[in-house]
Amino acid sequence: MGMMKEFKQFAMKGNVIDMAVGIVIGVAFGKIIASLVKDVIMPPIGVLLGGVDFKNLTWVIQEATEKSKAVVVSYGTFINTIVEFFIIAFAIFIVVKGINSLKKKEEEAPAAPPAPSKEEVLLGEIRDLLKK
């Protein structure tokens, strides 16, 4: 039963839960970016290139026969995936840059001077009494 207890402690640590949440959000973000590229960005680019639909860009290696399907290289889908990657990489870069700038500001903020020690307070009181 000790192993289950250890696993529960491991799974309930903040870092593991944060990582799991990050993965779920990352997957959802990836789907949003895939839709953005496929449904919003690539159609206008296709129109600008003369009505090209990137999903249909293929290189036929072997034509279809009665016994087998056509063998094709779908380089249009590959282009979509590359565009998705660059958008996701840029978005992550912006997020990391923002987080780093926030951390930098926190580090640059001047720390409050430390409170004087008991000896310093006592010496200050003695000095004030001697002045009087």
Secondary structure, 3 states (H helix, E strand, C coil): CHHHHHHHHHHCCHHHHHHHHHHHHHHHHHHHHHHHHHHHHHHHHHHHCCCCCHHHCCEEEECCCCCCCCEEECHHHHHHHHHHHHHHHHHHHHHHHHHHHHHHHHHHCCCCCCCCCHHHHHHHHHHHHHHC
